Amino acid sequence: MWYEILPTVAIITASIGLPGWGLWWCHNYFLGNHYRRSLTDRWSRALYQRDMRLTGNPYEVNGLEAIPDN
């Protein structure tokens, strides 16, 4: 019957969804945010270094108020 496929669907869904969900919680625990910044290209590294220099924490959202006026 059709319901015999339900355990297989649950296993496949869990094996696809649990790693992403687990990484979301690990990043929140270790980094203080839910998403990891990717430093794979030069532009991302430059933005990371800029945020670190201006505010000291590259993982919190910074707006124009974080940039000094002088």
PDB file of N, CA, C and O in Angstrom:
ATOM      1  N   MET A   1       0.834  -1.193   0.000  1.00  0.00           N
ATOM      2  CA  MET A   1       0.000   0.000   0.000  1.00  0.00           C
ATOM      3  C   MET A   1       0.875   1.252   0.000  1.00  0.00           C
ATOM      4  O   MET A   1       2.098   1.180   0.124  1.00  0.00           O
ATOM      5  N   TRP A   2       0.221   2.388  -0.141  1.00  0.00           N
ATOM      6  CA  TRP A   2       0.943   3.656  -0.253  1.00  0.00           C
ATOM      7  C   TRP A   2       1.657   4.038   1.034  1.00  0.00           C
ATOM      8  O   TRP A   2       2.684   4.713   0.974  1.00  0.00           O
ATOM      9  N   TYR A   3       1.161   3.638   2.181  1.00  0.00           N
ATOM     10  CA  TYR A   3       1.746   4.033   3.462  1.00  0.00           C
ATOM     11  C   TYR A   3       3.045   3.297   3.777  1.00  0.00           C
ATOM     12  O   TYR A   3       3.730   3.659   4.734  1.00  0.00           O
ATOM     13  N   GLU A   4       3.400   2.290   3.009  1.00  0.00           N
ATOM     14  CA  GLU A   4       4.656   1.573   3.234  1.00  0.00           C
ATOM     15  C   GLU A   4       5.877   2.413   2.876  1.00  0.00           C
ATOM     16  O   GLU A   4       6.991   2.089   3.288  1.00  0.00           O
ATOM     17  N   ILE A   5       5.682   3.475   2.121  1.00  0.00           N
ATOM     18  CA  ILE A   5       6.801   4.334   1.727  1.00  0.00           C
ATOM     19  C   ILE A   5       7.084   5.411   2.783  1.00  0.00           C
ATOM     20  O   ILE A   5       8.128   6.060   2.717  1.00  0.00           O
ATOM     21  N   LEU A   6       6.203   5.615   3.734  1.00  0.00           N
ATOM     22  CA  LEU A   6       6.366   6.673   4.732  1.00  0.00           C
ATOM     23  C   LEU A   6       7.647   6.550   5.572  1.00  0.00           C
ATOM     24  O   LEU A   6       8.292   7.575   5.794  1.00  0.00           O
ATOM     25  N   PRO A   7       8.053   5.378   6.049  1.00  0.00           N
ATOM     26  CA  PRO A   7       9.319   5.310   6.786  1.00  0.00           C
ATOM     27  C   PRO A   7      10.526   5.693   5.930  1.00  0.00           C
ATOM     28  O   PRO A   7      11.454   6.340   6.416  1.00  0.00           O
ATOM     29  N   THR A   8      10.513   5.300   4.676  1.00  0.00           N
ATOM     30  CA  THR A   8      11.613   5.658   3.779  1.00  0.00           C
ATOM     31  C   THR A   8      11.654   7.156   3.539  1.00  0.00           C
ATOM     32  O   THR A   8      12.729   7.755   3.534  1.00  0.00           O
ATOM     33  N   VAL A   9      10.508   7.760   3.342  1.00  0.00           N
ATOM     34  CA  VAL A   9      10.439   9.213   3.150  1.00  0.00           C
ATOM     35  C   VAL A   9      10.928   9.932   4.400  1.00  0.00           C
ATOM     36  O   VAL A   9      11.633  10.935   4.289  1.00  0.00           O
ATOM     37  N   ALA A  10      10.579   9.456   5.564  1.00  0.00           N
ATOM     38  CA  ALA A  10      11.026  10.081   6.817  1.00  0.00           C
ATOM     39  C   ALA A  10      12.543   9.977   6.970  1.00  0.00           C
ATOM     40  O   ALA A  10      13.187  10.934   7.399  1.00  0.00           O
ATOM     41  N   ILE A  11      13.114   8.832   6.625  1.00  0.00           N
ATOM     42  CA  ILE A  11      14.568   8.650   6.730  1.00  0.00           C
ATOM     43  C   ILE A  11      15.295   9.569   5.762  1.00  0.00           C
ATOM     44  O   ILE A  11      16.284  10.200   6.135  1.00  0.00           O
ATOM     45  N   ILE A  12      14.823   9.656   4.532  1.00  0.00           N
ATOM     46  CA  ILE A  12      15.464  10.508   3.529  1.00  0.00           C
ATOM     47  C   ILE A  12      15.330  11.975   3.915  1.00  0.00           C
ATOM     48  O   ILE A  12      16.294  12.730   3.794  1.00  0.00           O
ATOM     49  N   THR A  13      14.177  12.386   4.369  1.00  0.00           N
ATOM     50  CA  THR A  13      13.966  13.775   4.782  1.00  0.00           C
ATOM     51  C   THR A  13      14.855  14.124   5.965  1.00  0.00           C
ATOM     52  O   THR A  13      15.441  15.207   5.992  1.00  0.00           O
ATOM     53  N   ALA A  14      14.969  13.244   6.932  1.00  0.00           N
ATOM     54  CA  ALA A  14      15.816  13.508   8.099  1.00  0.00           C
ATOM     55  C   ALA A  14      17.287  13.557   7.708  1.00  0.00           C
ATOM     56  O   ALA A  14      18.033  14.389   8.225  1.00  0.00           O
ATOM     57  N   SER A  15      17.717  12.684   6.806  1.00  0.00           N
ATOM     58  CA  SER A  15      19.130  12.680   6.430  1.00  0.00           C
ATOM     59  C   SER A  15      19.503  13.902   5.604  1.00  0.00           C
ATOM     60  O   SER A  15      20.668  14.298   5.595  1.00  0.00           O
ATOM     61  N   ILE A  16      18.563  14.497   4.923  1.00  0.00           N
ATOM     62  CA  ILE A  16      18.827  15.717   4.169  1.00  0.00           C
ATOM     63  C   ILE A  16      18.696  16.947   5.065  1.00  0.00           C
ATOM     64  O   ILE A  16      19.478  17.888   4.929  1.00  0.00           O
ATOM     65  N   GLY A  17      17.741  16.958   5.960  1.00  0.00           N
ATOM     66  CA  GLY A  17      17.455  18.151   6.751  1.00  0.00           C
ATOM     67  C   GLY A  17      18.259  18.316   8.021  1.00  0.00           C
ATOM     68  O   GLY A  17      18.545  19.449   8.409  1.00  0.00           O
ATOM     69  N   LEU A  18      18.633  17.246   8.683  1.00  0.00           N
ATOM     70  CA  LEU A  18      19.323  17.347   9.973  1.00  0.00           C
ATOM     71  C   LEU A  18      20.710  17.993   9.907  1.00  0.00           C
ATOM     72  O   LEU A  18      21.040  18.758  10.814  1.00  0.00           O
ATOM     73  N   PRO A  19      21.535  17.737   8.902  1.00  0.00           N
ATOM     74  CA  PRO A  19      22.846  18.410   8.873  1.00  0.00           C
ATOM     75  C   PRO A  19      22.736  19.930   8.784  1.00  0.00           C
ATOM     76  O   PRO A  19      23.472  20.639   9.469  1.00  0.00           O
ATOM     77  N   GLY A  20      21.845  20.432   7.965  1.00  0.00           N
ATOM     78  CA  GLY A  20      21.656  21.875   7.858  1.00  0.00           C
ATOM     79  C   GLY A  20      21.100  22.472   9.134  1.00  0.00           C
ATOM     80  O   GLY A  20      21.526  23.546   9.559  1.00  0.00           O
ATOM     81  N   TRP A  21      20.160  21.792   9.740  1.00  0.00           N
ATOM     82  CA  TRP A  21      19.576  22.269  10.985  1.00  0.00           C
ATOM     83  C   TRP A  21      20.614  22.234  12.108  1.00  0.00           C
ATOM     84  O   TRP A  21      20.667  23.144  12.935  1.00  0.00           O
ATOM     85  N   GLY A  22      21.433  21.191  12.137  1.00  0.00           N
ATOM     86  CA  GLY A  22      22.478  21.088  13.159  1.00  0.00           C
ATOM     87  C   GLY A  22      23.539  22.163  13.000  1.00  0.00           C
ATOM     88  O   GLY A  22      24.000  22.728  13.991  1.00  0.00           O
ATOM     89  N   LEU A  23      23.936  22.455  11.758  1.00  0.00           N
ATOM     90  CA  LEU A  23      24.911  23.520  11.535  1.00  0.00           C
ATOM     91  C   LEU A  23      24.361  24.874  11.953  1.00  0.00           C
ATOM     92  O   LEU A  23      25.102  25.708  12.473  1.00  0.00           O
ATOM     93  N   TRP A  24      23.085  25.102  11.735  1.00  0.00           N
ATOM     94  CA  TRP A  24      22.443  26.347  12.132  1.00  0.00           C
ATOM     95  C   TRP A  24      22.589  26.546  13.645  1.00  0.00           C
ATOM     96  O   TRP A  24      22.919  27.643  14.094  1.00  0.00           O
ATOM     97  N   TRP A  25      22.349  25.509  14.418  1.00  0.00           N
ATOM     98  CA  TRP A  25      22.465  25.616  15.878  1.00  0.00           C
ATOM     99  C   TRP A  25      23.929  25.692  16.330  1.00  0.00           C
ATOM    100  O   TRP A  25      24.243  26.408  17.281  1.00  0.00           O
ATOM    101  N   CYS A  26      24.825  24.961  15.656  1.00  0.00           N
ATOM    102  CA  CYS A  26      26.252  25.025  16.009  1.00  0.00           C
ATOM    103  C   CYS A  26      26.811  26.416  15.749  1.00  0.00           C
ATOM    104  O   CYS A  26      27.567  26.937  16.569  1.00  0.00           O
ATOM    105  N   HIS A  27      26.456  27.023  14.630  1.00  0.00           N
ATOM    106  CA  HIS A  27      26.929  28.382  14.350  1.00  0.00           C
ATOM    107  C   HIS A  27      26.386  29.361  15.378  1.00  0.00           C
ATOM    108  O   HIS A  27      27.094  30.285  15.780  1.00  0.00           O
ATOM    109  N   ASN A  28      25.165  29.181  15.805  1.00  0.00           N
ATOM    110  CA  ASN A  28      24.611  30.063  16.822  1.00  0.00           C
ATOM    111  C   ASN A  28      25.349  29.888  18.148  1.00  0.00           C
ATOM    112  O   ASN A  28      25.599  30.871  18.845  1.00  0.00           O
ATOM    113  N   TYR A  29      25.693  28.688  18.495  1.00  0.00           N
ATOM    114  CA  TYR A  29      26.356  28.421  19.771  1.00  0.00           C
ATOM    115  C   TYR A  29      27.801  28.910  19.777  1.00  0.00           C
ATOM    116  O   TYR A  29      28.231  29.556  20.732  1.00  0.00           O
ATOM    117  N   PHE A  30      28.550  28.609  18.725  1.00  0.00           N
ATOM    118  CA  PHE A  30      29.979  28.931  18.710  1.00  0.00           C
ATOM    119  C   PHE A  30      30.288  30.337  18.207  1.00  0.00           C
ATOM    120  O   PHE A  30      31.211  30.980  18.709  1.00  0.00           O
ATOM    121  N   LEU A  31      29.533  30.826  17.224  1.00  0.00           N
ATOM    122  CA  LEU A  31      29.838  32.113  16.613  1.00  0.00           C
ATOM    123  C   LEU A  31      28.944  33.248  17.091  1.00  0.00           C
ATOM    124  O   LEU A  31      29.285  34.418  16.916  1.00  0.00           O
ATOM    125  N   GLY A  32      27.813  32.921  17.689  1.00  0.00           N
ATOM    126  CA  GLY A  32      26.905  33.958  18.151  1.00  0.00           C
ATOM    127  C   GLY A  32      25.916  34.407  17.085  1.00  0.00           C
ATOM    128  O   GLY A  32      25.143  35.333  17.328  1.00  0.00           O
ATOM    129  N   ASN A  33      25.916  33.790  15.932  1.00  0.00           N
ATOM    130  CA  ASN A  33      24.928  34.068  14.898  1.00  0.00           C
ATOM    131  C   ASN A  33      24.550  32.755  14.238  1.00  0.00           C
ATOM    132  O   ASN A  33      25.196  31.729  14.450  1.00  0.00           O
ATOM    133  N   HIS A  34      23.504  32.798  13.442  1.00  0.00           N
ATOM    134  CA  HIS A  34      23.010  31.554  12.855  1.00  0.00           C
ATOM    135  C   HIS A  34      23.664  31.208  11.529  1.00  0.00           C
ATOM    136  O   HIS A  34      23.532  30.085  11.043  1.00  0.00           O
ATOM    137  N   TYR A  35      24.367  32.166  10.941  1.00  0.00           N
ATOM    138  CA  TYR A  35      24.932  31.924   9.626  1.00  0.00           C
ATOM    139  C   TYR A  35      26.422  32.217   9.640  1.00  0.00           C
ATOM    140  O   TYR A  35      26.857  33.210  10.222  1.00  0.00           O
ATOM    141  N   ARG A  36      27.193  31.370   9.009  1.00  0.00           N
ATOM    142  CA  ARG A  36      28.638  31.534   8.937  1.00  0.00           C
ATOM    143  C   ARG A  36      28.979  32.405   7.743  1.00  0.00           C
ATOM    144  O   ARG A  36      28.407  32.246   6.665  1.00  0.00           O
ATOM    145  N   ARG A  37      29.917  33.331   7.938  1.00  0.00           N
ATOM    146  CA  ARG A  37      30.355  34.150   6.814  1.00  0.00           C
ATOM    147  C   ARG A  37      31.350  33.364   5.981  1.00  0.00           C
ATOM    148  O   ARG A  37      32.246  32.708   6.513  1.00  0.00           O
ATOM    149  N   SER A  38      31.186  33.437   4.692  1.00  0.00           N
ATOM    150  CA  SER A  38      32.080  32.744   3.780  1.00  0.00           C
ATOM    151  C   SER A  38      33.217  33.680   3.398  1.00  0.00           C
ATOM    152  O   SER A  38      32.977  34.811   2.976  1.00  0.00           O
ATOM    153  N   LEU A  39      34.437  33.220   3.542  1.00  0.00           N
ATOM    154  CA  LEU A  39      35.602  34.026   3.206  1.00  0.00           C
ATOM    155  C   LEU A  39      36.325  33.429   2.000  1.00  0.00           C
ATOM    156  O   LEU A  39      37.554  33.367   1.972  1.00  0.00           O
ATOM    157  N   THR A  40      35.563  32.996   1.019  1.00  0.00           N
ATOM    158  CA  THR A  40      36.151  32.305  -0.111  1.00  0.00           C
ATOM    159  C   THR A  40      36.713  33.242  -1.178  1.00  0.00           C
ATOM    160  O   THR A  40      37.597  32.843  -1.935  1.00  0.00           O
ATOM    161  N   ASP A  41      36.223  34.469  -1.252  1.00  0.00           N
ATOM    162  CA  ASP A  41      36.744  35.381  -2.264  1.00  0.00           C
ATOM    163  C   ASP A  41      37.277  36.658  -1.614  1.00  0.00           C
ATOM    164  O   ASP A  41      37.062  36.902  -0.426  1.00  0.00           O
ATOM    165  N   ARG A  42      37.951  37.440  -2.385  1.00  0.00           N
ATOM    166  CA  ARG A  42      38.628  38.635  -1.887  1.00  0.00           C
ATOM    167  C   ARG A  42      37.642  39.667  -1.343  1.00  0.00           C
ATOM    168  O   ARG A  42      37.927  40.310  -0.332  1.00  0.00           O
ATOM    169  N   TRP A  43      36.501  39.836  -1.986  1.00  0.00           N
ATOM    170  CA  TRP A  43      35.517  40.830  -1.558  1.00  0.00           C
ATOM    171  C   TRP A  43      34.968  40.481  -0.166  1.00  0.00           C
ATOM    172  O   TRP A  43      34.839  41.363   0.683  1.00  0.00           O
ATOM    173  N   SER A  44      34.649  39.222   0.068  1.00  0.00           N
ATOM    174  CA  SER A  44      34.130  38.806   1.370  1.00  0.00           C
ATOM    175  C   SER A  44      35.173  38.995   2.472  1.00  0.00           C
ATOM    176  O   SER A  44      34.835  39.414   3.579  1.00  0.00           O
ATOM    177  N   ARG A  45      36.434  38.690   2.175  1.00  0.00           N
ATOM    178  CA  ARG A  45      37.494  38.898   3.170  1.00  0.00           C
ATOM    179  C   ARG A  45      37.669  40.373   3.474  1.00  0.00           C
ATOM    180  O   ARG A  45      37.908  40.741   4.625  1.00  0.00           O
ATOM    181  N   ALA A  46      37.555  41.226   2.464  1.00  0.00           N
ATOM    182  CA  ALA A  46      37.683  42.669   2.679  1.00  0.00           C
ATOM    183  C   ALA A  46      36.541  43.184   3.559  1.00  0.00           C
ATOM    184  O   ALA A  46      36.768  44.010   4.443  1.00  0.00           O
ATOM    185  N   LEU A  47      35.328  42.708   3.326  1.00  0.00           N
ATOM    186  CA  LEU A  47      34.196  43.132   4.155  1.00  0.00           C
ATOM    187  C   LEU A  47      34.342  42.618   5.585  1.00  0.00           C
ATOM    188  O   LEU A  47      34.005  43.324   6.535  1.00  0.00           O
ATOM    189  N   TYR A  48      34.836  41.407   5.739  1.00  0.00           N
ATOM    190  CA  TYR A  48      35.066  40.839   7.069  1.00  0.00           C
ATOM    191  C   TYR A  48      36.084  41.683   7.836  1.00  0.00           C
ATOM    192  O   TYR A  48      35.865  42.030   8.997  1.00  0.00           O
ATOM    193  N   GLN A  49      37.182  42.004   7.187  1.00  0.00           N
ATOM    194  CA  GLN A  49      38.218  42.814   7.840  1.00  0.00           C
ATOM    195  C   GLN A  49      37.714  44.224   8.139  1.00  0.00           C
ATOM    196  O   GLN A  49      38.059  44.793   9.175  1.00  0.00           O
ATOM    197  N   ARG A  50      36.911  44.789   7.257  1.00  0.00           N
ATOM    198  CA  ARG A  50      36.344  46.114   7.500  1.00  0.00           C
ATOM    199  C   ARG A  50      35.438  46.106   8.735  1.00  0.00           C
ATOM    200  O   ARG A  50      35.545  46.984   9.592  1.00  0.00           O
ATOM    201  N   ASP A  51      34.550  45.117   8.825  1.00  0.00           N
ATOM    202  CA  ASP A  51      33.655  45.032   9.974  1.00  0.00           C
ATOM    203  C   ASP A  51      34.429  44.782  11.260  1.00  0.00           C
ATOM    204  O   ASP A  51      34.066  45.308  12.312  1.00  0.00           O
ATOM    205  N   MET A  52      35.475  43.999  11.188  1.00  0.00           N
ATOM    206  CA  MET A  52      36.294  43.731  12.374  1.00  0.00           C
ATOM    207  C   MET A  52      37.012  45.006  12.821  1.00  0.00           C
ATOM    208  O   MET A  52      37.119  45.275  14.018  1.00  0.00           O
ATOM    209  N   ARG A  53      37.494  45.779  11.869  1.00  0.00           N
ATOM    210  CA  ARG A  53      38.214  47.009  12.198  1.00  0.00           C
ATOM    211  C   ARG A  53      37.263  48.064  12.762  1.00  0.00           C
ATOM    212  O   ARG A  53      37.626  48.773  13.702  1.00  0.00           O
ATOM    213  N   LEU A  54      36.060  48.183  12.211  1.00  0.00           N
ATOM    214  CA  LEU A  54      35.146  49.239  12.628  1.00  0.00           C
ATOM    215  C   LEU A  54      34.439  48.937  13.944  1.00  0.00           C
ATOM    216  O   LEU A  54      34.310  49.819  14.793  1.00  0.00           O
ATOM    217  N   THR A  55      33.983  47.711  14.121  1.00  0.00           N
ATOM    218  CA  THR A  55      33.143  47.410  15.276  1.00  0.00           C
ATOM    219  C   THR A  55      33.726  46.371  16.215  1.00  0.00           C
ATOM    220  O   THR A  55      33.296  46.285  17.366  1.00  0.00           O
ATOM    221  N   GLY A  56      34.685  45.583  15.768  1.00  0.00           N
ATOM    222  CA  GLY A  56      35.254  44.546  16.618  1.00  0.00           C
ATOM    223  C   GLY A  56      34.516  43.236  16.568  1.00  0.00           C
ATOM    224  O   GLY A  56      35.018  42.234  17.077  1.00  0.00           O
ATOM    225  N   ASN A  57      33.329  43.206  15.968  1.00  0.00           N
ATOM    226  CA  ASN A  57      32.569  41.972  15.846  1.00  0.00           C
ATOM    227  C   ASN A  57      32.007  41.897  14.430  1.00  0.00           C
ATOM    228  O   ASN A  57      31.048  42.604  14.122  1.00  0.00           O
ATOM    229  N   PRO A  58      32.569  41.072  13.570  1.00  0.00           N
ATOM    230  CA  PRO A  58      32.103  41.021  12.193  1.00  0.00           C
ATOM    231  C   PRO A  58      30.781  40.286  12.003  1.00  0.00           C
ATOM    232  O   PRO A  58      30.246  40.279  10.894  1.00  0.00           O
ATOM    233  N   TYR A  59      30.239  39.669  13.046  1.00  0.00           N
ATOM    234  CA  TYR A  59      29.043  38.855  12.888  1.00  0.00           C
ATOM    235  C   TYR A  59      27.755  39.572  13.261  1.00  0.00           C
ATOM    236  O   TYR A  59      26.672  39.046  13.003  1.00  0.00           O
ATOM    237  N   GLU A  60      27.837  40.751  13.859  1.00  0.00           N
ATOM    238  CA  GLU A  60      26.593  41.458  14.140  1.00  0.00           C
ATOM    239  C   GLU A  60      26.306  42.423  13.009  1.00  0.00           C
ATOM    240  O   GLU A  60      27.214  42.901  12.330  1.00  0.00           O
ATOM    241  N   VAL A  61      25.026  42.700  12.821  1.00  0.00           N
ATOM    242  CA  VAL A  61      24.621  43.564  11.709  1.00  0.00           C
ATOM    243  C   VAL A  61      25.019  44.989  12.029  1.00  0.00           C
ATOM    244  O   VAL A  61      24.683  45.519  13.088  1.00  0.00           O
ATOM    245  N   ASN A  62      25.739  45.604  11.102  1.00  0.00           N
ATOM    246  CA  ASN A  62      26.221  46.969  11.293  1.00  0.00           C
ATOM    247  C   ASN A  62      25.585  47.866  10.244  1.00  0.00           C
ATOM    248  O   ASN A  62      25.514  47.527   9.063  1.00  0.00           O
ATOM    249  N   GLY A  63      25.127  49.014  10.708  1.00  0.00           N
ATOM    250  CA  GLY A  63      24.575  50.003   9.789  1.00  0.00           C
ATOM    251  C   GLY A  63      25.482  51.212   9.733  1.00  0.00           C
ATOM    252  O   GLY A  63      26.651  51.138  10.114  1.00  0.00           O
ATOM    253  N   LEU A  64      24.955  52.314   9.265  1.00  0.00           N
ATOM    254  CA  LEU A  64      25.739  53.533   9.157  1.00  0.00           C
ATOM    255  C   LEU A  64      26.124  54.081  10.528  1.00  0.00           C
ATOM    256  O   LEU A  64      27.108  54.811  10.645  1.00  0.00           O
ATOM    257  N   GLU A  65      25.373  53.744  11.550  1.00  0.00           N
ATOM    258  CA  GLU A  65      25.688  54.253  12.891  1.00  0.00           C
ATOM    259  C   GLU A  65      26.973  53.639  13.438  1.00  0.00           C
ATOM    260  O   GLU A  65      27.539  54.175  14.391  1.00  0.00           O
ATOM    261  N   ALA A  66      27.455  52.530  12.866  1.00  0.00           N
ATOM    262  CA  ALA A  66      28.671  51.882  13.341  1.00  0.00           C
ATOM    263  C   ALA A  66      29.919  52.539  12.790  1.00  0.00           C
ATOM    264  O   ALA A  66      31.008  52.308  13.316  1.00  0.00           O
ATOM    265  N   ILE A  67      29.801  53.354  11.742  1.00  0.00           N
ATOM    266  CA  ILE A  67      30.959  54.001  11.128  1.00  0.00           C
ATOM    267  C   ILE A  67      31.182  55.342  11.797  1.00  0.00           C
ATOM    268  O   ILE A  67      30.258  56.153  11.860  1.00  0.00           O
ATOM    269  N   PRO A  68      32.385  55.603  12.301  1.00  0.00           N
ATOM    270  CA  PRO A  68      32.632  56.875  12.963  1.00  0.00           C
ATOM    271  C   PRO A  68      32.560  58.050  11.988  1.00  0.00           C
ATOM    272  O   PRO A  68      32.837  57.895  10.799  1.00  0.00           O
ATOM    273  N   ASP A  69      32.185  59.238  12.503  1.00  0.00           N
ATOM    274  CA  ASP A  69      31.998  60.420  11.660  1.00  0.00           C
ATOM    275  C   ASP A  69      33.281  61.135  11.326  1.00  0.00           C
ATOM    276  O   ASP A  69      33.317  61.871  10.340  1.00  0.00           O
ATOM    277  N   ASN A  70      34.340  60.958  12.096  1.00  0.00           N
ATOM    278  CA  ASN A  70      35.548  61.736  11.846  1.00  0.00           C
ATOM    279  C   ASN A  70      36.397  61.214  10.747  1.00  0.00           C
ATOM    280  O   ASN A  70      37.442  61.791  10.446  1.00  0.00           O
TER     281      ASN A  70
END
